[in-house]
Amino acid sequence: ADAMEDPIEKTPEKVAKSPNAFSVGTVVEVEARTWPGVNKPGGVARITKAHTTDSGTRYDVSYVVLGGKEKSVDATFVKLHEEQQEEFI
């Protein structure tokens, strides 16, 4: 019985400790992933779905500026988007 209880108890703990626990609809900044064999420019996106597993969290996103969608983006590449107010002189 203990073996079955442990994963259940640890799962909410992992989710709570996740630094990037974003909910659906949150506007985020997806980092560019451009290295040999990968050409994903990233950008400002809205979370459309979150996938939480034992190996971490991944997000499906819809890009706001350039359009397009991307599925299963690892949480390490996603951070909260901070709107910047530019001052014009």
CYANA upper distance limits for C-alpha pairs under 8 A (distance plus 0.5 A):
  1 ALA  CA      5 GLU  CA      6.99
  2 ASP  CA      6 ASP  CA      6.78
  3 ALA  CA      7 PRO  CA      8.06
  4 MET  CA      8 ILE  CA      7.68
  5 GLU  CA      9 GLU  CA      6.72
  6 ASP  CA     10 LYS  CA      6.65
  7 PRO  CA     11 THR  CA      6.55
  8 ILE  CA     12 PRO  CA      7.96
  9 GLU  CA     13 GLU  CA      7.54
 10 LYS  CA     14 LYS  CA      6.72
 11 THR  CA     15 VAL  CA      6.87
 11 THR  CA     54 ASP  CA      8.07
 12 PRO  CA     16 ALA  CA      6.53
 13 GLU  CA     17 LYS  CA      6.67
 14 LYS  CA     18 SER  CA      6.64
 15 VAL  CA     21 ALA  CA      7.65
 15 VAL  CA     52 THR  CA      8.25
 16 ALA  CA     21 ALA  CA      8.17
 20 ASN  CA     75 ALA  CA      6.84
 20 ASN  CA     76 THR  CA      8.38
 20 ASN  CA     78 VAL  CA      7.78
 20 ASN  CA     79 LYS  CA      7.23
 22 PHE  CA     26 THR  CA      6.93
 22 PHE  CA     47 ILE  CA      8.10
 22 PHE  CA     50 ALA  CA      8.31
 23 SER  CA     47 ILE  CA      7.49
 23 SER  CA     49 LYS  CA      8.44
 23 SER  CA     50 ALA  CA      7.70
 24 VAL  CA     46 ARG  CA      8.13
 24 VAL  CA     47 ILE  CA      5.45
 24 VAL  CA     48 THR  CA      5.77
 24 VAL  CA     49 LYS  CA      6.22
 24 VAL  CA     50 ALA  CA      7.44
 25 GLY  CA     46 ARG  CA      6.14
 25 GLY  CA     47 ILE  CA      5.65
 25 GLY  CA     48 THR  CA      6.70
 26 THR  CA     46 ARG  CA      6.05
 26 THR  CA     47 ILE  CA      6.01
 26 THR  CA     80 LEU  CA      8.43
 27 VAL  CA     44 VAL  CA      7.48
 27 VAL  CA     45 ALA  CA      6.16
 27 VAL  CA     46 ARG  CA      4.93
 27 VAL  CA     47 ILE  CA      7.05
 27 VAL  CA     80 LEU  CA      7.24
 27 VAL  CA     81 HIS  CA      6.41
 28 VAL  CA     44 VAL  CA      6.28
 28 VAL  CA     45 ALA  CA      5.88
 28 VAL  CA     46 ARG  CA      6.53
 28 VAL  CA     47 ILE  CA      7.74
 28 VAL  CA     78 VAL  CA      7.02
 28 VAL  CA     79 LYS  CA      6.10
 28 VAL  CA     80 LEU  CA      4.96
 28 VAL  CA     81 HIS  CA      4.80
 29 GLU  CA     42 GLY  CA      7.97
 29 GLU  CA     43 GLY  CA      6.03
 29 GLU  CA     44 VAL  CA      5.10
 29 GLU  CA     45 ALA  CA      6.65
 29 GLU  CA     78 VAL  CA      6.36
 29 GLU  CA     79 LYS  CA      5.86
 29 GLU  CA     80 LEU  CA      6.45
 29 GLU  CA     81 HIS  CA      5.39
 30 VAL  CA     42 GLY  CA      5.32
 30 VAL  CA     43 GLY  CA      5.63
 30 VAL  CA     44 VAL  CA      6.75
 30 VAL  CA     45 ALA  CA      7.34
 30 VAL  CA     77 PHE  CA      6.17
 30 VAL  CA     78 VAL  CA      5.22
 30 VAL  CA     79 LYS  CA      7.12
 31 GLU  CA     41 PRO  CA      7.86
 31 GLU  CA     42 GLY  CA      5.63
 31 GLU  CA     43 GLY  CA      7.07
 31 GLU  CA     77 PHE  CA      5.64
 31 GLU  CA     78 VAL  CA      6.92
 32 ALA  CA     40 LYS  CA      6.33
 32 ALA  CA     41 PRO  CA      4.87
 32 ALA  CA     42 GLY  CA      4.90
 32 ALA  CA     43 GLY  CA      7.62
 32 ALA  CA     77 PHE  CA      8.45
 33 ARG  CA     38 VAL  CA      6.98
 33 ARG  CA     39 ASN  CA      6.68
 33 ARG  CA     40 LYS  CA      5.51
 33 ARG  CA     41 PRO  CA      6.59
 33 ARG  CA     42 GLY  CA      7.42
 34 THR  CA     38 VAL  CA      5.73
 34 THR  CA     39 ASN  CA      5.09
 34 THR  CA     40 LYS  CA      6.33
 34 THR  CA     41 PRO  CA      7.25
 35 TRP  CA     39 ASN  CA      7.26
 43 GLY  CA     63 TYR  CA      7.35
 43 GLY  CA     65 VAL  CA      8.14
 44 VAL  CA     63 TYR  CA      6.37
 44 VAL  CA     64 VAL  CA      6.30
 44 VAL  CA     65 VAL  CA      7.13
 44 VAL  CA     81 HIS  CA      7.51
 45 ALA  CA     61 VAL  CA      6.39
 45 ALA  CA     62 SER  CA      5.79
 45 ALA  CA     63 TYR  CA      4.51
 45 ALA  CA     64 VAL  CA      5.58
 45 ALA  CA     65 VAL  CA      8.27
 46 ARG  CA     61 VAL  CA      5.98
 46 ARG  CA     62 SER  CA      5.82
 46 ARG  CA     63 TYR  CA      6.86
 46 ARG  CA     64 VAL  CA      7.30
 47 ILE  CA     59 TYR  CA      7.04
 47 ILE  CA     60 ASP  CA      6.56
 47 ILE  CA     61 VAL  CA      5.12
 47 ILE  CA     62 SER  CA      7.13
 48 THR  CA     59 TYR  CA      7.90
 48 THR  CA     60 ASP  CA      5.95
 48 THR  CA     61 VAL  CA      5.76
 48 THR  CA     62 SER  CA      7.12
 49 LYS  CA     59 TYR  CA      6.22
 49 LYS  CA     60 ASP  CA      5.51
 49 LYS  CA     61 VAL  CA      7.60
 50 ALA  CA     57 THR  CA      7.52
 50 ALA  CA     58 ARG  CA      6.49
 50 ALA  CA     59 TYR  CA      5.09
 50 ALA  CA     60 ASP  CA      6.90
 51 HIS  CA     57 THR  CA      6.07
 51 HIS  CA     58 ARG  CA      5.60
 51 HIS  CA     59 TYR  CA      6.54
 51 HIS  CA     72 SER  CA      8.16
 52 THR  CA     56 GLY  CA      6.43
 52 THR  CA     57 THR  CA      4.90
 52 THR  CA     58 ARG  CA      7.00
 53 THR  CA     57 THR  CA      6.69
 56 GLY  CA     74 ASP  CA      8.34
 56 GLY  CA     75 ALA  CA      7.99
 57 THR  CA     74 ASP  CA      6.87
 57 THR  CA     75 ALA  CA      6.02
 58 ARG  CA     72 SER  CA      5.51
 58 ARG  CA     73 VAL  CA      5.65
 58 ARG  CA     74 ASP  CA      4.96
 58 ARG  CA     75 ALA  CA      5.83
 59 TYR  CA     71 LYS  CA      7.00
 59 TYR  CA     72 SER  CA      5.56
 59 TYR  CA     73 VAL  CA      5.55
 59 TYR  CA     74 ASP  CA      7.04
 59 TYR  CA     75 ALA  CA      7.33
 60 ASP  CA     69 LYS  CA      8.01
 60 ASP  CA     70 GLU  CA      6.29
 60 ASP  CA     71 LYS  CA      4.65
 60 ASP  CA     72 SER  CA      5.76
 60 ASP  CA     73 VAL  CA      6.79
 61 VAL  CA     69 LYS  CA      6.21
 61 VAL  CA     70 GLU  CA      5.89
 61 VAL  CA     71 LYS  CA      6.82
 61 VAL  CA     73 VAL  CA      8.15
 62 SER  CA     67 GLY  CA      7.38
 62 SER  CA     68 GLY  CA      6.48
 62 SER  CA     69 LYS  CA      4.83
 62 SER  CA     70 GLU  CA      6.98
 63 TYR  CA     67 GLY  CA      5.28
 63 TYR  CA     68 GLY  CA      6.03
 63 TYR  CA     69 LYS  CA      6.44
 63 TYR  CA     70 GLU  CA      8.50
 73 VAL  CA     77 PHE  CA      7.55
 73 VAL  CA     78 VAL  CA      8.16
 74 ASP  CA     78 VAL  CA      7.69
 75 ALA  CA     79 LYS  CA      8.38
